[in-house]
Amino acid sequence: MEKKEQIILKAIHLLVTNGEHSTPMSLIAKEANTGMGTIYNYFPSKEDLINECYSYLRQKQQLFIQLESNDAGAKFLIQSYCRCAIAYMLSNPTEYLFLKQFYFSPILREDVRRKDQEFFSPIIKVVEQGQKEGYIKNIPTVELFYFVLGGVRSFISYALLTNMPVSDDMIERQVALVWDTLKG
């Protein structure tokens, strides 16, 4: 593993465990088994490190959470995307908690926010196409997106907080709820 990636992985774990304000760069350097000079060589500030961590996790997530096929209908695409996203987040709780912690944070730079929107762009396009075809409610996409995202995040957060075992049936009910919320 590269030193830079080692620093990122340790930082993600420490920031989720301790919080932003209780995770100094010196602790990250110590846990990554590197010197302060090395850490600042890669990341000039903690804010830069957080932005790199965020981008790293989104890139990793993007490899796993993808749309099946553009030829499939909106319902199939949305349901398969949600199923995959829920399974990924439940399987990677530290990553999920980090992304959730910094999603609305003012620490994220504008370029990272734009990249983040690109991550969601394929599924938003499916929703917009479904709206044009009359399958999905004609409500502004951003409102639908954040309403659905809030529900899914609440389910995942509750499952992780309570160590609730999540069955495939539970995931399927969440996926069905997402579709029921969106369908026109």
C-alpha positions as CSV (number, residue, x, y, z in Angstrom):
1,M,0.0,0.0,0.0
2,E,1.2,3.5,-0.9
3,K,2.1,5.8,2.0
4,K,-0.5,8.4,0.8
5,E,-3.2,5.8,0.8
6,Q,-2.1,4.5,4.2
7,I,-2.5,8.1,5.5
8,I,-5.9,8.4,4.0
9,L,-7.2,5.2,5.4
10,K,-5.9,6.0,8.9
11,A,-7.4,9.5,8.7
12,I,-10.8,8.1,7.7
13,H,-10.8,5.7,10.6
14,L,-9.7,8.4,13.1
15,L,-12.0,11.1,11.9
16,V,-15.0,8.8,12.2
17,T,-13.9,7.4,15.6
18,N,-12.8,10.7,17.2
19,G,-14.4,13.4,15.1
20,E,-12.7,16.2,13.2
21,H,-11.8,18.4,16.1
22,S,-10.3,15.6,18.2
23,T,-8.1,14.2,15.4
24,P,-5.0,16.3,15.0
25,M,-2.6,15.7,12.1
26,S,0.0,14.5,14.6
27,L,-2.3,11.6,15.6
28,I,-3.0,10.7,12.0
29,A,0.8,10.7,11.3
30,K,1.5,8.6,14.3
31,E,-1.3,6.0,13.4
32,A,-0.1,6.0,9.8
33,N,3.4,5.3,11.0
34,T,4.8,8.3,9.2
35,G,6.4,11.7,10.1
36,M,4.7,15.0,10.1
37,G,6.9,16.2,7.2
38,T,5.6,13.3,5.1
39,I,2.0,13.9,5.9
40,Y,2.3,17.6,5.1
41,N,4.1,16.8,1.9
42,Y,1.0,15.0,0.7
43,F,-1.6,17.1,2.5
44,P,-0.8,20.8,3.3
45,S,-3.7,21.0,5.8
46,K,-6.3,18.8,7.6
47,E,-8.9,20.3,5.2
48,D,-6.9,19.1,2.2
49,L,-6.6,15.7,3.8
50,I,-10.4,15.5,4.5
51,N,-11.1,16.5,0.9
52,E,-8.7,13.8,-0.4
53,C,-10.3,11.2,1.9
54,Y,-13.8,12.2,0.7
55,S,-12.7,11.9,-3.0
56,Y,-10.9,8.6,-2.3
57,L,-14.1,7.1,-0.8
58,R,-16.4,8.3,-3.6
59,Q,-14.0,6.9,-6.2
60,K,-14.0,3.6,-4.4
61,Q,-17.8,3.6,-4.0
62,Q,-18.2,4.4,-7.7
63,L,-16.5,1.1,-8.6
64,F,-19.1,-0.8,-6.7
65,I,-22.3,1.3,-7.1
66,Q,-23.1,1.6,-10.8
67,L,-26.2,1.5,-13.0
68,E,-26.8,-2.0,-14.5
69,S,-27.7,-1.0,-18.0
70,N,-29.0,2.1,-19.7
71,D,-31.5,-0.1,-21.7
72,A,-33.4,-1.2,-18.6
73,G,-36.4,0.8,-17.4
74,A,-36.3,3.4,-14.7
75,K,-37.8,1.2,-12.0
76,F,-35.2,-1.6,-12.5
77,L,-32.4,0.9,-12.7
78,I,-33.4,2.8,-9.6
79,Q,-34.1,-0.4,-7.6
80,S,-30.8,-2.0,-8.5
81,Y,-28.9,1.1,-7.8
82,C,-30.5,1.5,-4.4
83,R,-30.0,-2.2,-3.6
84,C,-26.4,-1.9,-4.4
85,A,-25.9,1.3,-2.5
86,I,-27.6,0.1,0.6
87,A,-25.6,-3.2,0.6
88,Y,-22.3,-1.3,0.0
89,M,-23.0,1.2,2.8
90,L,-23.9,-1.5,5.3
91,S,-20.8,-3.5,4.4
92,N,-18.5,-0.5,4.7
93,P,-19.8,1.4,7.8
94,T,-16.7,3.5,8.4
95,E,-16.8,4.7,4.8
96,Y,-20.5,5.4,5.1
97,L,-20.1,7.3,8.4
98,F,-17.2,9.4,7.0
99,L,-19.1,10.4,3.9
100,K,-22.2,11.2,5.9
101,Q,-20.2,13.2,8.4
102,F,-18.6,15.4,5.7
103,Y,-21.4,15.5,3.0
104,F,-22.8,18.8,4.2
105,S,-19.5,20.1,5.7
106,P,-18.2,23.5,4.7
107,I,-14.7,21.8,4.7
108,L,-15.4,20.3,1.3
109,R,-14.0,22.3,-1.5
110,E,-16.2,23.3,-4.5
111,D,-14.3,21.0,-6.9
112,V,-15.0,18.0,-4.5
113,R,-18.6,19.0,-4.4
114,R,-18.8,19.1,-8.2
115,K,-17.2,15.7,-8.4
116,D,-19.7,14.4,-5.8
117,Q,-22.6,15.7,-8.0
118,E,-21.1,13.7,-10.9
119,F,-21.2,10.6,-8.7
120,F,-25.0,11.0,-8.4
121,S,-25.5,12.2,-12.0
122,P,-26.3,8.9,-13.6
123,I,-29.1,8.0,-11.2
124,I,-30.5,11.6,-11.3
125,K,-30.6,11.3,-15.1
126,V,-32.7,8.1,-14.7
127,V,-35.1,9.9,-12.4
128,E,-35.4,12.9,-14.8
129,Q,-36.0,10.5,-17.8
130,G,-38.6,8.7,-15.7
131,Q,-40.3,12.0,-15.0
132,K,-40.4,12.8,-18.7
133,E,-42.0,9.5,-19.4
134,G,-44.5,9.9,-16.6
135,Y,-43.2,7.0,-14.3
136,I,-41.8,9.3,-11.6
137,K,-43.5,12.1,-9.7
138,N,-43.0,15.5,-11.3
139,I,-41.4,17.1,-8.3
140,P,-38.1,18.9,-8.6
141,T,-35.4,16.2,-8.7
142,V,-33.3,17.7,-5.9
143,E,-36.3,17.5,-3.6
144,L,-37.0,13.9,-4.5
145,F,-33.3,13.0,-4.3
146,Y,-32.7,14.4,-0.8
147,F,-36.0,13.0,0.5
148,V,-35.2,9.5,-0.6
149,L,-31.5,9.9,0.5
150,G,-32.7,10.9,3.9
151,G,-34.8,7.9,4.4
152,V,-32.1,5.5,3.2
153,R,-29.5,7.1,5.4
154,S,-31.8,6.9,8.4
155,F,-32.3,3.2,7.8
156,I,-28.6,2.6,7.4
157,S,-27.7,4.8,10.4
158,Y,-30.2,3.0,12.6
159,A,-29.0,-0.4,11.5
160,L,-25.4,0.5,12.2
161,L,-26.1,2.2,15.5
162,T,-28.1,-0.7,16.9
163,N,-26.1,-3.5,15.3
164,M,-29.3,-4.7,13.8
165,P,-28.9,-7.6,11.5
166,V,-30.1,-6.6,8.1
167,S,-31.7,-9.3,5.9
168,D,-32.1,-9.3,2.2
169,D,-35.9,-8.9,2.8
170,M,-35.2,-5.7,4.8
171,I,-33.1,-4.3,2.0
172,E,-35.8,-5.2,-0.5
173,R,-38.4,-3.4,1.6
174,Q,-36.2,-0.3,1.6
175,V,-35.8,-0.5,-2.1
176,A,-39.6,-0.9,-2.5
177,L,-40.1,2.2,-0.3
178,V,-37.7,4.2,-2.5
179,W,-39.6,3.2,-5.6
180,D,-43.0,3.9,-4.0
181,T,-41.8,7.3,-3.0
182,L,-40.7,8.2,-6.5
183,K,-43.3,6.6,-8.8
184,G,-45.8,8.8,-10.4
